Amino acid sequence: MTKRRVTLSLDQDVIEALEAVSGRSMSAVANEALRDALAAEAHRAALREWLDELDEKYGAPSPEQFAAADALLKVVQRGNADATSAA
């Protein structure tokens, strides 16, 4: 893939983290991190669009449905924390 030189101003801790990745150039590490971040943002945008479509089709969730979803999320997160601490 074609490369193009650009100048970025980065926080010192980010520079130190990039420099700490041994065996790879700072450019390679930064390029991979930016690709991952862009892919994650594209995924979030697609998810938001899908949720908007569901809202249009079925209506927005009620406060009760939001509360049930929050409760379920807390159980799942707690389960993940328990599984992580048990390992």
N, CA, C and O atoms as a Tinker XYZ file with bonds, in Angstrom:
   348  protein
     1  N      0.849000   -1.177000    0.000000    73     2
     2  CA     0.000000    0.000000    0.000000    64     1     3
     3  C      0.895000    1.241000    0.000000    63     2     4     5
     4  O      1.963000    1.248000    0.612000    81     3
     5  N      0.456000    2.264000   -0.678000    73     3     6
     6  CA     1.219000    3.505000   -0.761000    64     5     7
     7  C      1.247000    4.204000    0.585000    63     6     8     9
     8  O      0.237000    4.279000    1.286000    81     7
     9  N      2.411000    4.710000    0.932000    73     7    10
    10  CA     2.580000    5.450000    2.189000    64     9    11
    11  C      2.690000    6.936000    1.865000    63    10    12    13
    12  O      3.170000    7.327000    0.801000    81    11
    13  N      2.241000    7.738000    2.793000    73    11    14
    14  CA     2.343000    9.194000    2.672000    64    13    15
    15  C      2.810000    9.736000    4.004000    63    14    16    17
    16  O      2.266000    9.367000    5.045000    81    15
    17  N      3.792000   10.591000    3.993000    73    15    18
    18  CA     4.341000   11.151000    5.216000    64    17    19
    19  C      3.427000   12.280000    5.712000    63    18    20    21
    20  O      3.062000   13.177000    4.952000    81    19
    21  N      3.066000   12.217000    7.003000    73    19    22
    22  CA     2.270000   13.271000    7.635000    64    21    23
    23  C      2.909000   13.613000    8.974000    63    22    24    25
    24  O      3.691000   12.834000    9.520000    81    23
    25  N      2.573000   14.768000    9.486000    73    23    26
    26  CA     3.070000   15.188000   10.787000    64    25    27
    27  C      1.908000   15.192000   11.768000    63    26    28    29
    28  O      0.851000   15.759000   11.489000    81    27
    29  N      2.108000   14.556000   12.919000    73    27    30
    30  CA     1.094000   14.511000   13.962000    64    29    31
    31  C      1.680000   15.045000   15.254000    63    30    32    33
    32  O      2.868000   14.874000   15.527000    81    31
    33  N      0.851000   15.684000   16.035000    73    31    34
    34  CA     1.235000   16.077000   17.387000    64    33    35
    35  C      0.536000   15.117000   18.336000    63    34    36    37
    36  O     -0.693000   15.057000   18.383000    81    35
    37  N      1.340000   14.360000   19.098000    73    35    38
    38  CA     0.796000   13.337000   19.988000    64    37    39
    39  C      1.178000   13.635000   21.422000    63    38    40    41
    40  O      2.197000   14.273000   21.688000    81    39
    41  N      0.348000   13.166000   22.347000    73    39    42
    42  CA     0.666000   13.298000   23.766000    64    41    43
    43  C      1.912000   12.471000   24.082000    63    42    44    45
    44  O      2.162000   11.439000   23.459000    81    43
    45  N      2.672000   12.931000   25.041000    73    43    46
    46  CA     3.922000   12.275000   25.398000    64    45    47
    47  C      3.722000   10.811000   25.790000    63    46    48    49
    48  O      4.521000    9.953000   25.416000    81    47
    49  N      2.658000   10.525000   26.544000    73    47    50
    50  CA     2.440000    9.134000   26.959000    64    49    51
    51  C      2.125000    8.229000   25.773000    63    50    52    53
    52  O      2.462000    7.045000   25.795000    81    51
    53  N      1.481000    8.772000   24.736000    73    51    54
    54  CA     1.197000    7.990000   23.540000    64    53    55
    55  C      2.496000    7.698000   22.799000    63    54    56    57
    56  O      2.708000    6.581000   22.327000    81    55
    57  N      3.360000    8.696000   22.697000    73    55    58
    58  CA     4.657000    8.506000   22.043000    64    57    59
    59  C      5.464000    7.440000   22.778000    63    58    60    61
    60  O      6.062000    6.563000   22.153000    81    59
    61  N      5.478000    7.519000   24.101000    73    59    62
    62  CA     6.230000    6.539000   24.889000    64    61    63
    63  C      5.672000    5.131000   24.701000    63    62    64    65
    64  O      6.432000    4.165000   24.623000    81    63
    65  N      4.363000    5.013000   24.630000    73    63    66
    66  CA     3.754000    3.699000   24.409000    64    65    67
    67  C      4.100000    3.166000   23.021000    63    66    68    69
    68  O      4.374000    1.977000   22.864000    81    67
    69  N      4.087000    4.034000   22.023000    73    67    70
    70  CA     4.459000    3.613000   20.669000    64    69    71
    71  C      5.917000    3.176000   20.620000    63    70    72    73
    72  O      6.250000    2.182000   19.975000    81    71
    73  N      6.776000    3.909000   21.293000    73    71    74
    74  CA     8.202000    3.577000   21.307000    64    73    75
    75  C      8.481000    2.284000   22.077000    63    74    76    77
    76  O      9.471000    1.602000   21.815000    81    75
    77  N      7.610000    1.956000   23.020000    73    75    78
    78  CA     7.829000    0.775000   23.858000    64    77    79
    79  C      7.537000   -0.536000   23.136000    63    78    80    81
    80  O      7.956000   -1.599000   23.595000    81    79
    81  N      6.822000   -0.475000   22.012000    73    79    82
    82  CA     6.517000   -1.692000   21.261000    64    81    83
    83  C      7.783000   -2.077000   20.495000    63    82    84    85
    84  O      8.133000   -1.457000   19.491000    81    83
    85  N      8.457000   -3.109000   20.992000    73    83    86
    86  CA     9.741000   -3.476000   20.408000    64    85    87
    87  C      9.569000   -4.278000   19.129000    63    86    88    89
    88  O      8.579000   -4.984000   18.940000    81    87
    89  N     10.546000   -4.150000   18.271000    73    87    90
    90  CA    10.562000   -4.928000   17.045000    64    89    91
    91  C      9.758000   -4.345000   15.896000    63    90    92    93
    92  O      9.756000   -4.903000   14.799000    81    91
    93  N      9.084000   -3.243000   16.126000    73    91    94
    94  CA     8.280000   -2.630000   15.065000    64    93    95
    95  C      8.506000   -1.128000   15.075000    63    94    96    97
    96  O      8.769000   -0.527000   16.116000    81    95
    97  N      8.401000   -0.545000   13.907000    73    95    98
    98  CA     8.569000    0.902000   13.822000    64    97    99
    99  C      7.371000    1.615000   14.430000    63    98   100   101
   100  O      6.270000    1.068000   14.491000    81    99
   101  N      7.601000    2.837000   14.876000    73    99   102
   102  CA     6.517000    3.646000   15.439000    64   101   103
   103  C      5.419000    3.828000   14.394000    63   102   104   105
   104  O      4.233000    3.794000   14.722000    81   103
   105  N      5.812000    4.019000   13.145000    73   103   106
   106  CA     4.827000    4.203000   12.075000    64   105   107
   107  C      3.949000    2.971000   11.908000    63   106   108   109
   108  O      2.735000    3.090000   11.740000    81   107
   109  N      4.553000    1.794000   11.953000    73   107   110
   110  CA     3.781000    0.552000   11.791000    64   109   111
   111  C      2.802000    0.367000   12.935000    63   110   112   113
   112  O      1.649000   -0.007000   12.720000    81   111
   113  N      3.264000    0.630000   14.160000    73   111   114
   114  CA     2.386000    0.474000   15.328000    64   113   115
   115  C      1.251000    1.495000   15.275000    63   114   116   117
   116  O      0.092000    1.156000   15.515000    81   115
   117  N      1.589000    2.748000   14.960000    73   115   118
   118  CA     0.571000    3.798000   14.886000    64   117   119
   119  C     -0.424000    3.505000   13.760000    63   118   120   121
   120  O     -1.626000    3.704000   13.934000    81   119
   121  N      0.063000    3.037000   12.615000    73   119   122
   122  CA    -0.811000    2.724000   11.485000    64   121   123
   123  C     -1.814000    1.633000   11.861000    63   122   124   125
   124  O     -3.003000    1.737000   11.560000    81   123
   125  N     -1.316000    0.586000   12.523000    73   123   126
   126  CA    -2.207000   -0.506000   12.937000    64   125   127
   127  C     -3.232000   -0.016000   13.964000    63   126   128   129
   128  O     -4.410000   -0.361000   13.874000    81   127
   129  N     -2.791000    0.782000   14.932000    73   127   130
   130  CA    -3.707000    1.300000   15.946000    64   129   131
   131  C     -4.781000    2.182000   15.316000    63   130   132   133
   132  O     -5.951000    2.105000   15.691000    81   131
   133  N     -4.386000    3.013000   14.369000    73   131   134
   134  CA    -5.361000    3.878000   13.700000    64   133   135
   135  C     -6.343000    3.060000   12.861000    63   134   136   137
   136  O     -7.535000    3.363000   12.834000    81   135
   137  N     -5.852000    2.031000   12.181000    73   135   138
   138  CA    -6.754000    1.153000   11.418000    64   137   139
   139  C     -7.782000    0.510000   12.344000    63   138   140   141
   140  O     -8.975000    0.474000   12.039000    81   139
   141  N     -7.299000    0.000000   13.489000    73   139   142
   142  CA    -8.209000   -0.625000   14.453000    64   141   143
   143  C     -9.241000    0.375000   14.970000    63   142   144   145
   144  O    -10.421000    0.046000   15.091000    81   143
   145  N     -8.800000    1.590000   15.272000    73   143   146
   146  CA    -9.716000    2.617000   15.781000    64   145   147
   147  C    -10.744000    3.004000   14.715000    63   146   148   149
   148  O    -11.920000    3.191000   15.028000    81   147
   149  N    -10.310000    3.122000   13.474000    73   147   150
   150  CA   -11.238000    3.456000   12.396000    64   149   151
   151  C    -12.246000    2.329000   12.160000    63   150   152   153
   152  O    -13.421000    2.589000   11.903000    81   151
   153  N    -11.789000    1.088000   12.246000    73   151   154
   154  CA   -12.707000   -0.047000   12.086000    64   153   155
   155  C    -13.733000   -0.071000   13.220000    63   154   156   157
   156  O    -14.915000   -0.331000   12.994000    81   155
   157  N    -13.270000    0.202000   14.437000    73   155   158
   158  CA   -14.191000    0.224000   15.582000    64   157   159
   159  C    -15.216000    1.345000   15.421000    63   158   160   161
   160  O    -16.393000    1.158000   15.730000    81   159
   161  N    -14.778000    2.497000   14.943000    73   159   162
   162  CA   -15.704000    3.617000   14.748000    64   161   163
   163  C    -16.716000    3.287000   13.650000    63   162   164   165
   164  O    -17.893000    3.624000   13.781000    81   163
   165  N    -16.284000    2.642000   12.584000    73   163   166
   166  CA   -17.207000    2.247000   11.518000    64   165   167
   167  C    -18.230000    1.243000   12.050000    63   166   168   169
   168  O    -19.405000    1.291000   11.685000    81   167
   169  N    -17.777000    0.338000   12.910000    73   167   170
   170  CA   -18.692000   -0.643000   13.514000    64   169   171
   171  C    -19.721000    0.062000   14.397000    63   170   172   173
   172  O    -20.910000   -0.253000   14.340000    81   171
   173  N    -19.262000    1.025000   15.219000    73   171   174
   174  CA   -20.198000    1.781000   16.070000    64   173   175
   175  C    -21.206000    2.554000   15.235000    63   174   176   177
   176  O    -22.384000    2.618000   15.587000    81   175
   177  N    -20.750000    3.146000   14.125000    73   175   178
   178  CA   -21.661000    3.904000   13.257000    64   177   179
   179  C    -22.712000    2.975000   12.643000    63   178   180   181
   180  O    -23.887000    3.332000   12.561000    81   179
   181  N    -22.288000    1.790000   12.216000    73   179   182
   182  CA   -23.238000    0.826000   11.653000    64   181   183
   183  C    -24.231000    0.365000   12.715000    63   182   184   185
   184  O    -25.416000    0.195000   12.427000    81   183
   185  N    -23.754000    0.164000   13.937000    73   183   186
   186  CA   -24.643000   -0.240000   15.033000    64   185   187
   187  C    -25.659000    0.853000   15.341000    63   186   188   189
   188  O    -26.842000    0.570000   15.531000    81   187
   189  N    -25.192000    2.121000   15.391000    73   187   190
   190  CA   -26.130000    3.224000   15.630000    64   189   191
   191  C    -27.184000    3.299000   14.540000    63   190   192   193
   192  O    -28.357000    3.541000   14.822000    81   191
   193  N    -26.770000    3.091000   13.291000    73   191   194
   194  CA   -27.717000    3.120000   12.169000    64   193   195
   195  C    -28.745000    1.989000   12.306000    63   194   196   197
   196  O    -29.937000    2.198000   12.079000    81   195
   197  N    -28.277000    0.798000   12.675000    73   195   198
   198  CA   -29.176000   -0.337000   12.861000    64   197   199
   199  C    -30.164000   -0.075000   13.997000    63   198   200   201
   200  O    -31.353000   -0.371000   13.876000    81   199
   201  N    -29.660000    0.487000   15.107000    73   199   202
   202  CA   -30.552000    0.800000   16.226000    64   201   203
   203  C    -31.580000    1.852000   15.837000    63   202   204   205
   204  O    -32.733000    1.774000   16.262000    81   203
   205  N    -31.179000    2.835000   15.035000    73   203   206
   206  CA   -32.133000    3.832000   14.541000    64   205   207
   207  C    -33.214000    3.177000   13.680000    63   206   208   209
   208  O    -34.387000    3.539000   13.765000    81   207
   209  N    -32.807000    2.203000   12.844000    73   207   210
   210  CA   -33.778000    1.491000   12.017000    64   209   211
   211  C    -34.764000    0.705000   12.890000    63   210   212   213
   212  O    -35.962000    0.669000   12.610000    81   211
   213  N    -34.246000    0.078000   13.950000    73   211   214
   214  CA   -35.131000   -0.650000   14.862000    64   213   215
   215  C    -36.099000    0.301000   15.558000    63   214   216   217
   216  O    -37.274000   -0.024000   15.727000    81   215
   217  N    -35.610000    1.477000   15.965000    73   215   218
   218  CA   -36.482000    2.475000   16.593000    64   217   219
   219  C    -37.594000    2.896000   15.634000    63   218   220   221
   220  O    -38.748000    3.041000   16.036000    81   219
   221  N    -37.235000    3.093000   14.353000    73   219   222
   222  CA   -38.243000    3.488000   13.368000    64   221   223
   223  C    -39.276000    2.384000   13.173000    63   222   224   225
   224  O    -40.471000    2.654000   13.048000    81   223
   225  N    -38.809000    1.145000   13.149000    73   223   226
   226  CA   -39.700000    0.019000   12.870000    64   225   227
   227  C    -40.559000   -0.345000   14.073000    63   226   228   229
   228  O    -41.749000   -0.624000   13.921000    81   227
   229  N    -39.962000   -0.345000   15.285000    73   227   230
   230  CA   -40.664000   -0.839000   16.470000    64   229   231
   231  C    -40.912000    0.226000   17.532000    63   230   232   233
   232  O    -41.597000   -0.034000   18.521000    81   231
   233  N    -40.372000    1.399000   17.339000    73   231   234
   234  CA   -40.476000    2.440000   18.351000    64   233   235
   235  C    -39.314000    2.356000   19.329000    63   234   236   237
   236  O    -38.668000    1.317000   19.466000    81   235
   237  N    -39.066000    3.459000   19.998000    73   235   238
   238  CA   -37.964000    3.503000   20.964000    64   237   239
   239  C    -38.292000    2.627000   22.174000    63   238   240   241
   240  O    -39.459000    2.481000   22.536000    81   239
   241  N    -37.263000    2.043000   22.800000    73   239   242
   242  CA   -37.513000    1.232000   24.001000    64   241   243
   243  C    -38.126000    2.073000   25.117000    63   242   244   245
   244  O    -37.845000    3.264000   25.252000    81   243
   245  N    -38.956000    1.429000   25.898000    73   243   246
   246  CA   -39.585000    2.099000   27.042000    64   245   247
   247  C    -38.570000    2.200000   28.185000    63   246   248   249
   248  O    -37.546000    1.517000   28.167000    81   247
   249  N    -38.850000    3.045000   29.171000    73   247   250
   250  CA   -37.969000    3.106000   30.342000    64   249   251
   251  C    -37.813000    1.748000   31.029000    63   250   252   253
   252  O    -36.739000    1.423000   31.534000    81   251
   253  N    -38.880000    0.966000   31.044000    73   251   254
   254  CA   -38.806000   -0.370000   31.646000    64   253   255
   255  C    -37.858000   -1.281000   30.859000    63   254   256   257
   256  O    -37.089000   -2.044000   31.444000    81   255
   257  N    -37.923000   -1.191000   29.530000    73   255   258
   258  CA   -37.029000   -2.004000   28.702000    64   257   259
   259  C    -35.571000   -1.582000   28.888000    63   258   260   261
   260  O    -34.679000   -2.429000   28.943000    81   259
   261  N    -35.332000   -0.265000   28.986000    73   259   262
   262  CA   -33.979000    0.213000   29.257000    64   261   263
   263  C    -33.480000   -0.312000   30.603000    63   262   264   265
   264  O    -32.330000   -0.737000   30.719000    81   263
   265  N    -34.339000   -0.280000   31.611000    73   263   266
   266  CA   -33.953000   -0.758000   32.945000    64   265   267
   267  C    -33.635000   -2.251000   32.905000    63   266   268   269
   268  O    -32.672000   -2.690000   33.533000    81   267
   269  N    -34.417000   -3.024000   32.188000    73   267   270
   270  CA   -34.170000   -4.461000   32.070000    64   269   271
   271  C    -32.847000   -4.721000   31.347000    63   270   272   273
   272  O    -32.085000   -5.608000   31.731000    81   271
   273  N    -32.585000   -3.946000   30.303000    73   271   274
   274  CA   -31.323000   -4.103000   29.568000    64   273   275
   275  C    -30.134000   -3.726000   30.446000    63   274   276   277
   276  O    -29.107000   -4.404000   30.419000    81   275
   277  N    -30.261000   -2.654000   31.223000    73   275   278
   278  CA   -29.188000   -2.255000   32.144000    64   277   279
   279  C    -28.927000   -3.336000   33.179000    63   278   280   281
   280  O    -27.776000   -3.641000   33.490000    81   279
   281  N    -29.993000   -3.911000   33.710000    73   279   282
   282  CA   -29.833000   -4.971000   34.710000    64   281   283
   283  C    -29.130000   -6.179000   34.103000    63   282   284   285
   284  O    -28.247000   -6.760000   34.734000    81   283
   285  N    -29.503000   -6.559000   32.903000    73   283   286
   286  CA   -28.872000   -7.689000   32.234000    64   285   287
   287  C    -27.397000   -7.400000   31.959000    63   286   288   289
   288  O    -26.548000   -8.270000   32.151000    81   287
   289  N    -27.095000   -6.195000   31.515000    73   287   290
   290  CA   -25.706000   -5.812000   31.248000    64   289   291
   291  C    -24.859000   -5.895000   32.512000    63   290   292   293
   292  O    -23.716000   -6.349000   32.465000    81   291
   293  N    -25.409000   -5.462000   33.633000    73   291   294
   294  CA   -24.671000   -5.534000   34.902000    64   293   295
   295  C    -24.374000   -6.974000   35.282000    63   294   296   297
   296  O    -23.285000   -7.273000   35.772000    81   295
   297  N    -25.326000   -7.870000   35.064000    73   295   298
   298  CA   -25.113000   -9.287000   35.362000    64   297   299
   299  C    -24.006000   -9.847000   34.469000    63   298   300   301
   300  O    -23.120000  -10.563000   34.938000    81   299
   301  N    -24.065000   -9.516000   33.189000    73   299   302
   302  CA   -23.057000  -10.006000   32.246000    64   301   303
   303  C    -21.680000   -9.459000   32.614000    63   302   304   305
   304  O    -20.701000  -10.205000   32.626000    81   303
   305  N    -21.600000   -8.162000   32.913000    73   303   306
   306  CA   -20.316000   -7.563000   33.287000    64   305   307
   307  C    -19.777000   -8.178000   34.567000    63   306   308   309
   308  O    -18.578000   -8.439000   34.666000    81   307
   309  N    -20.620000   -8.409000   35.525000    73   307   310
   310  CA   -20.215000   -9.034000   36.782000    64   309   311
   311  C    -19.695000  -10.443000   36.505000    63   310   312   313
   312  O    -18.686000  -10.865000   37.070000    81   311
   313  N    -20.387000  -11.156000   35.641000    73   311   314
   314  CA   -19.953000  -12.512000   35.270000    64   313   315
   315  C    -18.600000  -12.514000   34.612000    63   314   316   317
   316  O    -17.774000  -13.389000   34.873000    81   315
   317  N    -18.362000  -11.520000   33.742000    73   315   318
   318  CA   -17.057000  -11.417000   33.100000    64   317   319
   319  C    -15.982000  -11.090000   34.111000    63   318   320   321
   320  O    -14.870000  -11.611000   34.026000    81   319
   321  N    -16.299000  -10.233000   35.068000    73   319   322
   322  CA   -15.318000   -9.877000   36.102000    64   321   323
   323  C    -15.021000  -11.086000   36.964000    63   322   324   325
   324  O    -13.868000  -11.317000   37.327000    81   323
   325  N    -16.050000  -11.870000   37.303000    73   323   326
   326  CA   -15.851000  -13.083000   38.107000    64   325   327
   327  C    -14.984000  -14.085000   37.343000    63   326   328   329
   328  O    -14.091000  -14.708000   37.917000    81   327
   329  N    -15.256000  -14.234000   36.045000    73   327   330
   330  CA   -14.489000  -15.193000   35.226000    64   329   331
   331  C    -13.038000  -14.743000   35.102000    63   330   332   333
   332  O    -12.129000  -15.573000   35.113000    81   331
   333  N    -12.816000  -13.438000   34.983000    73   331   334
   334  CA   -11.460000  -12.909000   34.863000    64   333   335
   335  C    -10.689000  -13.091000   36.161000    63   334   336   337
   336  O     -9.518000  -13.471000   36.134000    81   335
   337  N    -11.325000  -12.825000   37.293000    73   335   338
   338  CA   -10.631000  -12.936000   38.570000    64   337   339
   339  C    -10.377000  -14.395000   38.946000    63   338   340   341
   340  O     -9.460000  -14.686000   39.713000    81   339
   341  N    -11.176000  -15.305000   38.415000    73   339   342
   342  CA   -10.998000  -16.726000   38.733000    64   341   343
   343  C     -9.845000  -17.326000   37.936000    63   342   344   345
   344  O     -9.301000  -18.363000   38.317000    81   343
   345  N     -9.471000  -16.685000   36.840000    73   343   346
   346  CA    -8.419000  -17.232000   35.972000    64   345   347
   347  C     -7.037000  -17.071000   36.550000    63   346   348
   348  O     -6.057000  -17.484000   35.930000    81   347
